[in-house]
C-alpha cells in the first residue's frame, strides 16, 4: 500500500496544491486513492477541492471525533467522493482544538486504565476503518506547523513528499530536512522515509538544474521540478478544483506549457508509487 504525507514547513498553497494533483494523477493511473485533510485552516485541501462539508457544525461526525475515539458513526460515513476520481475525508473546525482534545482523551483513558496513544490515533482509525480493503493509496495533508496533526499524519503514513520553493530560503530548508526527519523519527520512534522533494515555482532552466542537483547531492529523490505556474495554480484555487480539471474545463484554449506541467505531475505520481510501495 502507498501512503505518504505532503508537508512543507513554509506552509502556503503549494502543499495542498501538490496533494490534490498527485491524488488526481494517482487516480488517473488506476489507483484507488483516499486523501485525509487534517489541516484546520479554512483554505485547506477540502476548500481547494470544492467539497461541501459542514466544517463548523460540532454536532456532526468528523475526523477529529474519530481521532479522540468519540465517533458518531462509521469511518466510511466521513468519506466524500470528489469529481476527480478519488475520495476525501474533509477537514473540520474541531481539528483546531485537536491537541487539547487528544490530551483530554488520553487523561480519561489513563483514569480508566486504558491505553491511548495521541500521536498514533490516525493510524488506528484507518486500520479500524478497513481502509486497506477499499484503497491502495492514502495521502494525508496536515497543517504546516509541527504538532499532533503532523505527528498523526506521519505515524500513519511513515513517508513524506515535500514541496519546496526554489529560493535561497527554499534550498536552506532542503538542507534542514534531514534534521526535521530525525526529529520526527525521535518523537514517534519510527523510521520515516522521504519519497520525493519537489521544487515548485522554478524560473530558468539553469536554476531548475541547480536546485535538482543540490537536492540530489543531499541524497534525496527529486524526479521533477515544477516551473512557475502561478496562473494555473491560482486558477485552481479560484475555481476550487485540481489542475487537470482546471485545464480540461476552465481553460478556453490549450496551453502547451500547462500540459507539460500536468505530465510532470503524472511522472511524479508514478515515481512516488514506484519507490513508495
N, C-alpha and C positions, 0 to 999 in steps of 0.2 A: 504494500500500500504506500502511496506517495502522500506525505504530509509535510507541510512547511509553514512557517510564519513569515509574513512580509513585515519588515521592520526598518525604521530609519530614526535615528536619534534626533535628526533635524526636523522631523515631522513634515508638515506641508502636505500638498495634494499628491506628491509623487508616489508615496507608499500605497495609498488606496487606488490610485490610477493603475499602478502596476498590478496589484492584486486582482482588480476587476478584469483587466485584459488578459492576464495569464489564465484566469478561470475560463474566460471565453475561449482562448486558444486551446486549452486542455480539452474543453468540451467539443470543439471542432475536430480534435484528433481522436475522438471516440471515447473519452474518459468520462466517468460518472463523477461529477465534481460537487462538493459541498463547501461553501465559504461561510466562516463564522466571523461575524463582526463584533469584536469586543471593544470597539472604540466608542466611548460615551458622547463624543462630540457631535453636535448637530450636523456638521458637514462630514459625516463618516461615509463608509462604503455603502451603507444602506441608502443614504441620500443619493449618492452618485448613481446607484443602480435603479433609482426611481421606484423602490419598493415601498409601498404604503403599509406601515406598521404603526400601531398605537403606542409609540415610544414614551408618551407622557402619562399613560394610564397605569397606575400602580396596581390596579386590581387584576389586570390581565396577566396570563402566564408569560414569562420571558426568560431569556438565558440566565439572567442574574439569579432568578429564583431557583433554577436548577443548580447553579453553582453553589448556592448556600444550602442545598438539599431541602428546599421548601417549594417544590414544583406544584403547579395547579393542574397539570396534565402530563401527557406523554411527550417525550422529546420530539417525536415525529410531528406533533402539532405546532411546534415552533418553526418548522421549515416552510419557507416560501419558495415557490417556483419563480424563476425570472424568465424574461423573454429571450435569454441568451443561451439557453440550453444547460444551465447549471442552477443549483439550489442555494438558498441563503438562509442562515439563521440571523435575523436582524438585530441591530443594536437596540438598547432601551435605556431610558434615563436612569433607571435603577443602578446601572453599571457605574454611575458617578460615585455611588456610595459603597462600591464593592469592597474596598479594604475594610471599612467598618463592619459591613455585613458579614464578611468572612471571619473577622475576629470574634464577633458575637457568636457565630455558628460554632467556631472552634471552642469557645468557652463553654457553650451549652453541651457540646459533645463530651468535653472533659468532665463536666459535672455529672454526666450520665454514664461515665466510664466507657465511652465510645471513642473510636479513632476518627480523626478528621484532619486531612492534610490540605491546608488552604491553597497551596501552590499547585496541587495535583488534581483539583476538582474538575477542570475541563476534560482531562483525560478520562477520568472516571465517568463523567456524564456521557462522553462519546461512546465509551465501552458499554455502559448500561443502555444506551440508546441504539445499540446494534448498528452503529454507523458503517462498520466494515461489511455488513450484509447488503448495503444499498449503494456504497460509494467506493471508488478506488483512489480518490484524491480528496484531501482535505486541506484547505488553505485557511489560516487564521490571521486576521488583521487587527492587532491591538493598537492602543494609543502609543505615541512616541515616548512617553515617559516610562521609566523603569518602575516596576511595582507588580502587584498581584495580577494585573491584566496580562502584562508581558510574561511573567513567570508561568502563568497557566497556559498561555499560548505555546511557549517553548517546551514546557514539560509535556504537553500533549503531542507536539509535532517533532521535537528533537532536531529540527533543521531550520535554517534561515535562508531567505532570499532578501538581499539588501540593496535597495536603490541608493545611489549617492549622486550628489550634484558635483559636476566636474569643475570645481573652483579650487583655489588653494585650500580653503577650508574643507572641501569635499575630500581631497586626497589625504589631508591630515586625519579626517575621520576614518578613512580606509585603514590608515596606519594604526588607528586605535581600535580596530575591530577585533584584533586578537585579544586585547585586554578585555573588551566587552564580552567576548565569548567565554574567556576564562572565568570572568566574574559570574556569568550565568551558570556555568558548569559548577562552580563552587557553591552558589546559592541553592541550586537544585540537586546537586550531587548526581549529575547525569553527564553524558557526552553530548555535545551539541555540534552539528555539522553546518558548514556554510556551503550551500549548493551553488550559489552564484552571487556575484556582485554586479550590479547593473548601473553603469554611468548613464545618466539621462540629462538632457539639456545640453549635449555636446555641440560645440560650434564647428571649427575647421577640422578637416580630416587629420591634419598633423596633431591637433590637440587630442582627437579621439585615440589615435595610435599611442600617444604618450601616456594617456590615462590607462589604457588597457595594459600597456607594458608595465607600468608601475604596479597595478593591481596584481598582475600575474607574477611579478617578481616577489611579491609578498606571499605567494603561494596559494592564491585564491583563483577560482574559476571566474572568468569574465568573458562569456561566449559572445556577447553583443554589447554595443554601445548605442544608445538612442540619441539621435540628433535633437536639436532644439525644435520641438513640435508644439509650441505654445498654442498656436491657433487650433490645432487638432484636439489637444487635451483640454484646453479651456472650453472648447465646443462640447466636449463630452460632459463636463460639469454643468454647462448651461442647459443642455438637453437631457441630462441625467441618464446616461447610457454608456456602454462600452465604446471604445474607438472603432471596433468592427461595425457595430450598429450605426454609429455616427456617420462613418464613411458610406455605408450602404444606403442609409435612409435620410440623411440630413445634408449631405453634400450635393450640390447641383451639378457638379462635374467631377470627373475622376482626376485626382492629383497623383502623379507617379511617385513622388517622394513620400506621400502618405501611405500608399500601397506598400512601398518598400519598408516603412516602419512597421506596418501590420505583419509583413512577412518576417521581420526580425523578431517580433514578439512570438510568433509561432515557433521560430527556431529556438528561442529562449525556452519556451514551454517544453519543447521536445527534449532539449538538453537537460532541463531540470528533471523531467520524467526518467531520463536515462540514468542520471547519476544518483537520483534520489530513491530509487527502489532497490 
